[in-house]
Amino acid sequence: MAAPLLMTPLGGVGEIGANCYAYGLDGRWMLVDLGIGFADDRLPGAEIVIPDVRFVAEQRERLDGLVITHAHEDHVGAVTYVWPQLGCPIWCTAFAAAVLRRKIAEANLRPAPRVNVVEPGEEFDVGPFRCRFRHVTHSVPDSNALELVTPFGKVLHTGDWKLDPEPLVGERTDVEGLEGFGQGGILALVGDSTNVLSPGTSGSEAELRDSLVELIGRQPGRIALTTFASNIARLDSTMRAAEQAGREIVVVGRSMRRMLDAAKEVGLLPDGPRVVDERDAETLPRGRVLYLVTGSQGEPRAALQRIATGQHPRVKLEPDDTVIFSSKIIPGNERVLFNLHNLLVSQGIEVITEEDHFVHVSGHPCRDEMEQMYRWMRPRIAIPVHGEARHLHAHVRLARQLGVPEALLIGNGDLVRLAPGPAAVIDEVPVGRMAVEDDDLVATGDEVYRVRRRLSGHGTVVVGLVMDRFGSVLAPPQLTGLGAIETERFDRLRATLAEAITDAVEDLADRDARDDERVREAVRGAVRQTLELSRARRPIVEVQITRLTSESLDALEDDRMEVARA
């Protein structure tokens, strides 16, 4: 019996971001995309998360390669963090390769991954998979759907895509090639679900350019426009609008400079406008400056957040300046971005978003475009990916309405048999998230995040105890409360807490009083009982024990006598 054709998402299903999909055939594996996601408030202190790839890392001798569909961070951003665990070659097209090489150089990966650059339409093999990139338009140039040819039939992994008749930078979607691939129907379509709830079409970058020209032309002070750094067409439109308005263009943020350099390297911006250095911009009149800044999603370390908080060394905004958010809010980032908007507005800065003006078009297909793709492909199986639960459910309903015989609702870690036989979830593989902290990877289930959540939500009480080796308390306990209860109440209870702690320790059996862990348990119980907190309030009680030896006690007594004589 032939080995089945398998597929499992390691990230990107039930969420927006952290895209990573594994395909299996004949005991071999291929990864498609390896991206980052944004950390939420369940991971205090972390900014980004990446997929846990242990499923393929533990069998890396059977991993034939990683295929990158395009250069967005949620599809390529995790490569430098986990490639050392994988060690496999990488395939992508030119712009993604230019971006990836810069990332590899910054990360100083040794040895560096082998990056194979292929053209859209060119066949290449990754283990048992016959592959071909098919160009699609998206909000980053050089995006691709991935065509797979297997002994069981053809699979289209759409990646991120849309149908834009005038993408401005890069080519239109290769409709003829897609129609040819779908001739006679395909086995499975693994497809983008982001905009399935939006009727109609996603709109064109060409229409947006005219809107930006009009908007930028009538602003009085400085303008800071933020968008995804990889949206080269949007950056190009903004720079051309700035030129028409007589403004100098200042690029602020390392990732945006990296993307523009990569675009120029591969010929996507051959005649890009002149860019002014941040230092030179300080002397320009306010009405002649346009900043292109990173931070459209409110990232804490991005340029816009630093500007808004007054922490950027060279870029300042003042009342009557304008910030344009030429982007959509990624689900989960609403609170962070609204806080940023409010911070800017409170300084007298005008904030313009897609709710106020036509400043953004999506890079993902709306329902009419998705229906067209299904008519081209006529798949037997539909596997919705790249979306939250509501998007995935809606995508399944749409596929069934369009006559797809098998539409599967799956989650990260579900191992799907695509063939032979009916498509089905046949097993689960280990999945999870790793948080990136100072370039280190920390499992999101690590104790550090549980402790941080408790600290931020419940506070802490630190108790310092000085004891002898027999278990006697030699001095009143030292107490510090941080966020556990109101400061005044804690101060009123300080003496009561000290007495309760001393009594709890003195009541221990001799053997337990000599055991530091038993002492800590007794102290924690005394603190919580004295504070009379509900079960919902569980501050961390940190107990620091110092046990003095006989020599230390003698020295302490000598010091006391010396002080008394003085």
VOLUM-182635 format. One record per residue (C-alpha): residue in three letters; x, y, z. Coordinates in steps of 0.1 Angstrom, whole numbers, m for minus. Example, Ala and Ser with C-alpha at 12.3 -4.5 7.8 and 13.67 -1.06 7.14 Angstrom:
<nodes>
> ALA_123_m45_78
> SER_137_m11_71
</nodes>
This chain:
<nodes>
> MET_0_0_0
> ALA_14_34_m10
> ALA_23_59_17
> PRO_m4_85_20
> LEU_m2_122_11
> LEU_m2_141_43
> MET_m5_177_54
> THR_m4_194_88
> PRO_m3_231_99
> LEU_23_239_125
> GLY_10_275_126
> GLY_m14_298_108
> VAL_m47_280_114
> GLY_m71_296_139
> GLU_m49_327_139
> ILE_m35_354_117
> GLY_3_350_116
> ALA_29_323_124
> ASN_23_305_91
> CYS_40_271_88
> TYR_26_241_69
> ALA_42_206_65
> TYR_34_183_36
> GLY_44_146_38
> LEU_48_119_11
> ASP_67_86_10
> GLY_80_93_45
> ARG_96_126_35
> TRP_86_161_45
> MET_85_196_31
> LEU_78_228_50
> VAL_59_257_33
> ASP_66_291_50
> LEU_79_298_85
> GLY_67_331_99
> ILE_62_350_131
> GLY_31_361_150
> PHE_25_389_175
> ALA_25_379_212
> ASP_m7_388_232
> ASP_m12_398_269
> ARG_m9_361_279
> LEU_29_365_273
> PRO_39_396_292
> GLY_73_408_281
> ALA_73_390_248
> GLU_67_408_214
> ILE_67_380_188
> VAL_60_343_187
> ILE_71_316_162
> PRO_59_281_155
> ASP_73_252_175
> VAL_88_231_148
> ARG_99_201_169
> PHE_77_178_148
> VAL_100_182_118
> ALA_131_191_137
> GLU_131_157_155
> GLN_131_140_121
> ARG_153_165_102
> GLU_170_138_82
> ARG_136_133_65
> LEU_130_171_59
> ASP_139_178_23
> GLY_133_216_22
> LEU_116_248_32
> VAL_96_267_5
> ILE_88_304_11
> THR_58_317_m8
> HIS_66_355_m2
> ALA_85_379_20
> HIS_59_389_46
> GLU_72_385_82
> ASP_43_361_90
> HIS_56_338_64
> VAL_94_343_65
> GLY_102_360_98
> ALA_110_329_119
> VAL_135_314_95
> THR_166_328_112
> TYR_154_317_146
> VAL_147_280_139
> TRP_167_272_107
> PRO_196_258_128
> GLN_171_232_141
> LEU_162_222_105
> GLY_193_225_84
> CYS_174_221_52
> PRO_178_240_19
> ILE_153_269_11
> TRP_135_277_m21
> CYS_119_311_m29
> THR_117_337_m57
> ALA_140_367_m61
> PHE_125_393_m38
> ALA_120_369_m9
> ALA_156_357_m14
> ALA_169_393_m12
> VAL_150_399_20
> LEU_160_365_35
> ARG_197_370_27
> ARG_197_403_47
> LYS_181_386_76
> ILE_206_357_75
> ALA_235_382_74
> GLU_220_402_104
> ALA_215_370_124
> ASN_251_358_114
> LEU_239_323_108
> ARG_268_299_105
> PRO_267_279_84
> ALA_243_300_63
> PRO_213_282_47
> ARG_214_274_10
> VAL_188_296_m6
> ASN_177_284_m41
> VAL_162_312_m62
> VAL_136_300_m88
> GLU_114_319_m112
> PRO_76_317_m112
> GLY_66_290_m136
> GLU_99_271_m132
> GLU_96_235_m120
> PHE_117_224_m90
> ASP_117_193_m68
> VAL_117_192_m31
> GLY_121_155_m22
> PRO_91_136_m37
> PHE_72_168_m45
> ARG_73_183_m80
> CYS_68_221_m73
> ARG_61_253_m92
> PHE_56_288_m81
> ARG_27_306_m97
> HIS_28_344_m94
> VAL_m1_361_m76
> THR_m6_397_m65
> HIS_m5_406_m29
> SER_6_435_m7
> VAL_42_425_m11
> PRO_58_420_m45
> ASP_69_386_m59
> SER_42_366_m40
> ASN_34_331_m52
> ALA_9_303_m49
> LEU_26_269_m47
> GLU_16_242_m71
> LEU_24_206_m60
> VAL_22_176_m83
> THR_20_142_m65
> PRO_12_106_m75
> PHE_m23_112_m59
> GLY_m31_144_m78
> LYS_m24_181_m78
> VAL_m25_204_m48
> LEU_m26_242_m48
> HIS_m13_260_m17
> THR_m25_295_m24
> GLY_m3_314_0
> ASP_m15_350_4
> TRP_m31_364_m28
> LYS_m56_386_m45
> LEU_m67_396_m80
> ASP_m54_432_m86
> PRO_m57_444_m122
> GLU_m32_472_m115
> PRO_m7_461_m88
> LEU_17_490_m97
> VAL_48_471_m85
> GLY_53_436_m99
> GLU_32_415_m123
> ARG_m5_407_m123
> THR_m17_373_m110
> ASP_m8_346_m136
> VAL_m44_338_m144
> GLU_m36_318_m175
> GLY_m11_296_m155
> LEU_m36_290_m127
> GLU_m64_281_m151
> GLY_m40_257_m168
> PHE_m31_241_m135
> GLY_m68_237_m126
> GLN_m77_221_m159
> GLY_m97_190_m152
> GLY_m98_198_m114
> ILE_m73_193_m87
> LEU_m71_171_m56
> ALA_m69_198_m29
> LEU_m69_236_m24
> VAL_m52_248_8
> GLY_m64_284_8
> ASP_m62_319_24
> SER_m93_327_45
> THR_m85_362_57
> ASN_m112_381_39
> VAL_m139_355_34
> LEU_m163_375_55
> SER_m159_405_31
> PRO_m181_406_0
> GLY_m169_418_m34
> THR_m133_423_m43
> SER_m102_436_m24
> GLY_m95_467_m45
> SER_m65_479_m64
> GLU_m33_496_m54
> ALA_m37_519_m84
> GLU_m70_533_m70
> LEU_m53_539_m36
> ARG_m24_558_m51
> ASP_m48_586_m63
> SER_m63_588_m29
> LEU_m29_591_m12
> VAL_m18_619_m36
> GLU_m49_639_m27
> LEU_m46_633_11
> ILE_m9_640_13
> GLY_m12_671_m8
> ARG_m35_689_17
> GLN_m18_683_50
> PRO_m1_714_66
> GLY_26_700_89
> ARG_49_670_90
> ILE_34_637_78
> ALA_44_603_92
> LEU_29_574_72
> THR_32_539_85
> THR_24_507_67
> PHE_38_472_64
> ALA_75_476_54
> SER_71_449_28
> ASN_43_467_9
> ILE_66_480_m17
> ALA_37_493_m39
> ARG_23_513_m10
> LEU_57_527_m2
> ASP_62_536_m39
> SER_28_553_m40
> THR_35_573_m9
> MET_69_584_m21
> ARG_54_596_m54
> ALA_26_614_m36
> ALA_52_631_m14
> GLU_72_642_m45
> GLN_41_657_m61
> ALA_34_676_m28
> GLY_70_690_m27
> ARG_80_669_3
> GLU_113_652_11
> ILE_111_615_20
> VAL_126_603_52
> VAL_127_565_59
> VAL_126_557_96
> GLY_130_521_108
> ARG_155_494_99
> SER_130_469_84
> MET_117_495_60
> ARG_152_504_48
> ARG_159_467_44
> MET_128_461_23
> LEU_135_492_0
> ASP_171_480_m5
> ALA_159_445_m14
> ALA_133_459_m38
> LYS_160_480_m56
> GLU_183_450_m57
> VAL_159_429_m77
> GLY_147_458_m100
> LEU_113_465_m84
> LEU_122_502_m78
> PRO_147_510_m105
> ASP_140_548_m104
> GLY_129_552_m67
> PRO_128_588_m54
> ARG_156_603_m34
> VAL_155_596_3
> VAL_168_621_29
> ASP_186_610_60
> GLU_169_615_94
> ARG_196_640_105
> ASP_192_662_74
> ALA_154_662_79
> GLU_157_681_112
> THR_165_713_94
> LEU_136_711_68
> PRO_104_731_71
> ARG_76_710_86
> GLY_55_712_55
> ARG_82_697_34
> VAL_87_665_54
> LEU_72_630_50
> TYR_84_603_72
> LEU_79_566_62
> VAL_80_549_95
> THR_77_513_108
> GLY_52_504_135
> SER_18_501_118
> GLN_8_475_143
> GLY_20_494_174
> GLU_51_472_179
> PRO_68_485_211
> ARG_103_489_196
> ALA_92_501_162
> ALA_99_537_151
> LEU_63_551_154
> GLN_60_539_190
> ARG_93_555_199
> ILE_83_588_182
> ALA_49_589_200
> THR_65_584_234
> GLY_93_610_227
> GLN_120_584_227
> HIS_132_587_192
> PRO_165_606_191
> ARG_159_625_158
> VAL_122_624_148
> LYS_97_646_166
> LEU_60_652_159
> GLU_41_683_171
> PRO_5_696_172
> ASP_m10_699_136
> ASP_13_671_123
> THR_m4_641_108
> VAL_1_603_112
> ILE_m15_581_85
> PHE_m20_544_93
> SER_m21_529_57
> SER_m28_494_70
> LYS_m54_472_86
> ILE_m53_462_123
> ILE_m43_426_127
> PRO_m68_409_149
> GLY_m55_409_185
> ASN_m37_442_181
> GLU_m67_464_186
> ARG_m60_475_222
> VAL_m23_483_215
> LEU_m31_503_184
> PHE_m60_523_199
> ASN_m37_532_228
> LEU_m11_544_203
> HIS_m38_564_184
> ASN_m50_580_217
> LEU_m14_589_227
> LEU_m8_607_194
> VAL_m42_625_194
> SER_m36_637_230
> GLN_m5_655_217
> GLY_m25_674_191
> ILE_m14_652_162
> GLU_m41_642_137
> VAL_m45_605_132
> ILE_m59_591_99
> THR_m69_555_95
> GLU_m89_535_70
> GLU_m120_544_89
> ASP_m114_581_81
> HIS_m101_580_45
> PHE_m93_557_17
> VAL_m57_548_28
> HIS_m56_510_26
> VAL_m66_481_3
> SER_m62_446_15
> GLY_m37_421_1
> HIS_m61_392_6
> PRO_m90_380_m16
> CYS_m126_389_m8
> ARG_m154_365_m15
> ASP_m158_372_m52
> GLU_m121_365_m58
> MET_m122_334_m37
> GLU_m152_321_m57
> GLN_m132_327_m89
> MET_m103_307_m76
> TYR_m126_278_m68
> ARG_m140_280_m103
> TRP_m105_278_m118
> MET_m93_249_m95
> ARG_m125_228_m90
> PRO_m108_209_m61
> ARG_m122_177_m45
> ILE_m109_189_m11
> ALA_m108_224_5
> ILE_m86_230_35
> PRO_m91_266_49
> VAL_m60_281_65
> HIS_m47_316_74
> GLY_m76_328_95
> GLU_m92_329_129
> ALA_m120_304_138
> ARG_m148_326_123
> HIS_m129_329_90
> LEU_m123_291_88
> HIS_m159_283_95
> ALA_m171_308_68
> HIS_m145_294_43
> VAL_m158_259_48
> ARG_m194_271_42
> LEU_m183_289_11
> ALA_m165_259_m3
> ARG_m195_237_3
> GLN_m218_262_m13
> LEU_m195_261_m44
> GLY_m199_224_m46
> VAL_m166_212_m32
> PRO_m172_176_m21
> GLU_m149_176_10
> ALA_m143_208_30
> LEU_m123_201_63
> LEU_m122_224_93
> ILE_m88_217_109
> GLY_m65_232_136
> ASN_m28_235_142
> GLY_m13_201_147
> ASP_m41_181_129
> LEU_m25_155_107
> VAL_m46_154_75
> ARG_m46_125_50
> LEU_m53_141_17
> ALA_m51_108_m2
> PRO_m58_79_m8
> GLY_m94_77_2
> PRO_m115_105_17
> ALA_m97_134_33
> ALA_m96_130_71
> VAL_m78_140_102
> ILE_m60_108_112
> ASP_m37_119_140
> GLU_m22_149_159
> VAL_14_161_159
> PRO_30_182_186
> VAL_26_220_181
> GLY_30_251_201
> ARG_46_285_202
> MET_80_298_212
> ALA_84_334_223
> VAL_113_354_211
> GLU_131_373_240
> ASP_164_390_232
> ASP_169_365_204
> ASP_164_336_227
> LEU_135_312_223
> VAL_112_305_253
> ALA_83_281_253
> THR_51_300_258
> GLY_41_274_285
> ASP_73_282_305
> GLU_69_291_342
> VAL_83_326_335
> TYR_51_337_318
> ARG_29_322_345
> VAL_49_341_371
> ARG_48_374_350
> ARG_10_371_346
> ARG_6_366_383
> LEU_29_395_391
> SER_10_418_367
> GLY_m24_407_378
> HIS_m20_399_415
> GLY_13_415_427
> THR_39_401_451
> VAL_48_402_488
> VAL_85_397_497
> VAL_92_384_531
> GLY_128_384_546
> LEU_134_361_575
> VAL_165_358_597
> MET_166_325_615
> ASP_191_303_633
> ARG_198_267_623
> PHE_173_254_648
> GLY_144_273_634
> SER_141_303_657
> VAL_132_337_642
> LEU_159_361_653
> ALA_145_394_641
> PRO_111_408_630
> PRO_103_397_594
> GLN_110_424_568
> LEU_81_429_544
> THR_77_445_510
> GLY_44_446_491
> LEU_42_454_454
> GLY_7_455_439
> ALA_m8_429_461
> ILE_m31_453_480
> GLU_m34_490_484
> THR_m2_505_499
> GLU_m19_522_529
> ARG_m37_490_538
> PHE_m4_470_535
> ASP_13_495_558
> ARG_m15_492_584
> LEU_m12_454_583
> ARG_26_453_584
> ALA_29_446_622
> THR_0_421_621
> LEU_17_403_592
> ALA_50_402_610
> GLU_34_387_641
> ALA_14_361_621
> ILE_46_351_602
> THR_66_347_633
> ASP_38_327_650
> ALA_35_304_620
> VAL_72_296_620
> GLU_74_292_657
> ASP_45_268_656
> LEU_63_244_633
> ALA_77_211_646
> ASP_114_213_652
> ARG_122_192_621
> ASP_100_213_599
> ALA_115_246_612
> ARG_149_234_600
> ASP_135_228_565
> ASP_135_259_544
> GLU_107_247_521
> ARG_84_239_550
> VAL_91_274_565
> ARG_82_290_532
> GLU_49_271_530
> ALA_40_283_565
> VAL_49_319_557
> ARG_29_319_525
> GLY_m1_306_543
> ALA_2_332_571
> VAL_5_360_546
> ARG_m25_350_525
> GLN_m47_343_556
> THR_m38_377_572
> LEU_m44_396_539
> GLU_m78_379_537
> LEU_m78_378_499
> SER_m104_360_478
> ARG_m95_329_459
> ALA_m93_350_427
> ARG_m64_370_442
> ARG_m32_350_444
> PRO_m2_373_449
> ILE_32_357_447
> VAL_47_354_481
> GLU_85_353_479
> VAL_102_341_511
> GLN_139_348_515
> ILE_155_330_544
> THR_189_338_559
> ARG_201_312_585
> LEU_229_325_608
> THR_256_301_620
> SER_269_301_656
> GLU_299_321_644
> SER_276_347_628
> LEU_254_349_659
> ASP_285_355_681
> ALA_297_382_657
> LEU_263_398_657
> GLU_262_398_695
> ASP_297_413_697
> ASP_285_441_673
> ARG_255_448_695
> MET_277_450_726
> GLU_301_474_708
> VAL_272_496_698
> ALA_259_496_734
> ARG_293_506_749
> ALA_295_534_723
</nodes>
